[in-house]
Amino acid sequence: MKQQEIIKMSTEDMKDQIANFSEQLAKMRLAHKVAPMENPIQIKNVRRSIARLKTELTNREAQA
């Protein structure tokens, strides 16, 4: 997910997206431990998306 997309999102959408990505990350990690994933870089991308969302959410709360 790109930073420009995140900036355009509402706060509620961001919270929903964080929950979805967190669930997806947990499933990906478990699947990778059971059998190696074809593209394990996906885990890194999801983790970074969560970090971007949380950073923007924190920035918005600090401004309010």
C-alpha positions as YAML, in Angstrom:
chain: A
units: angstrom
residues:
- id: 1
  name: MET
  ca: [0.00, 0.00, 0.00]
- id: 2
  name: LYS
  ca: [1.41, 3.37, -0.99]
- id: 3
  name: GLN
  ca: [1.66, 6.38, 1.30]
- id: 4
  name: GLN
  ca: [-0.57, 8.49, -0.97]
- id: 5
  name: GLU
  ca: [-3.36, 5.90, -0.67]
- id: 6
  name: ILE
  ca: [-3.01, 5.89, 3.11]
- id: 7
  name: ILE
  ca: [-3.23, 9.68, 3.39]
- id: 8
  name: LYS
  ca: [-6.54, 9.67, 1.48]
- id: 9
  name: MET
  ca: [-8.11, 7.05, 3.79]
- id: 10
  name: SER
  ca: [-10.38, 7.90, 6.70]
- id: 11
  name: THR
  ca: [-9.37, 7.01, 10.24]
- id: 12
  name: GLU
  ca: [-11.92, 4.21, 10.50]
- id: 13
  name: ASP
  ca: [-10.77, 2.72, 7.20]
- id: 14
  name: MET
  ca: [-7.21, 2.78, 8.47]
- id: 15
  name: LYS
  ca: [-8.15, 0.91, 11.64]
- id: 16
  name: ASP
  ca: [-10.03, -1.70, 9.59]
- id: 17
  name: GLN
  ca: [-7.10, -2.05, 7.23]
- id: 18
  name: ILE
  ca: [-4.67, -2.52, 10.14]
- id: 19
  name: ALA
  ca: [-6.87, -5.30, 11.51]
- id: 20
  name: ASN
  ca: [-7.07, -6.99, 8.11]
- id: 21
  name: PHE
  ca: [-3.34, -6.78, 7.48]
- id: 22
  name: SER
  ca: [-2.55, -8.05, 10.99]
- id: 23
  name: GLU
  ca: [-4.75, -11.08, 10.47]
- id: 24
  name: GLN
  ca: [-3.23, -11.67, 7.04]
- id: 25
  name: LEU
  ca: [0.29, -11.39, 8.50]
- id: 26
  name: ALA
  ca: [-0.45, -13.97, 11.18]
- id: 27
  name: LYS
  ca: [-1.77, -16.41, 8.57]
- id: 28
  name: MET
  ca: [1.20, -15.83, 6.30]
- id: 29
  name: ARG
  ca: [3.71, -16.41, 9.10]
- id: 30
  name: LEU
  ca: [2.01, -19.66, 10.09]
- id: 31
  name: ALA
  ca: [1.85, -20.86, 6.50]
- id: 32
  name: HIS
  ca: [5.53, -20.02, 6.03]
- id: 33
  name: LYS
  ca: [6.53, -22.03, 9.09]
- id: 34
  name: VAL
  ca: [4.56, -25.07, 7.94]
- id: 35
  name: ALA
  ca: [5.77, -24.97, 4.35]
- id: 36
  name: PRO
  ca: [8.09, -22.36, 2.82]
- id: 37
  name: MET
  ca: [6.25, -19.73, 0.84]
- id: 38
  name: GLU
  ca: [7.08, -19.18, -2.79]
- id: 39
  name: ASN
  ca: [7.57, -15.46, -2.17]
- id: 40
  name: PRO
  ca: [8.41, -14.74, 1.50]
- id: 41
  name: ILE
  ca: [8.98, -11.05, 0.69]
- id: 42
  name: GLN
  ca: [5.18, -10.70, 0.88]
- id: 43
  name: ILE
  ca: [5.51, -10.97, 4.67]
- id: 44
  name: LYS
  ca: [7.86, -7.98, 4.69]
- id: 45
  name: ASN
  ca: [5.51, -5.95, 2.49]
- id: 46
  name: VAL
  ca: [2.50, -6.60, 4.73]
- id: 47
  name: ARG
  ca: [4.52, -5.75, 7.84]
- id: 48
  name: ARG
  ca: [5.62, -2.45, 6.27]
- id: 49
  name: SER
  ca: [2.06, -1.61, 5.24]
- id: 50
  name: ILE
  ca: [0.94, -2.09, 8.85]
- id: 51
  name: ALA
  ca: [3.75, 0.19, 10.00]
- id: 52
  name: ARG
  ca: [2.81, 2.88, 7.49]
- id: 53
  name: LEU
  ca: [-0.84, 2.75, 8.57]
- id: 54
  name: LYS
  ca: [0.03, 2.93, 12.27]
- id: 55
  name: THR
  ca: [2.41, 5.83, 11.69]
- id: 56
  name: GLU
  ca: [-0.21, 7.85, 9.83]
- id: 57
  name: LEU
  ca: [-2.81, 7.02, 12.47]
- id: 58
  name: THR
  ca: [-0.46, 8.24, 15.22]
- id: 59
  name: ASN
  ca: [0.25, 11.44, 13.29]
- id: 60
  name: ARG
  ca: [-3.46, 12.14, 12.92]
- id: 61
  name: GLU
  ca: [-4.10, 11.55, 16.62]
- id: 62
  name: ALA
  ca: [-1.22, 13.87, 17.52]
- id: 63
  name: GLN
  ca: [-2.69, 16.65, 15.37]
- id: 64
  name: ALA
  ca: [-6.15, 16.32, 16.90]
...
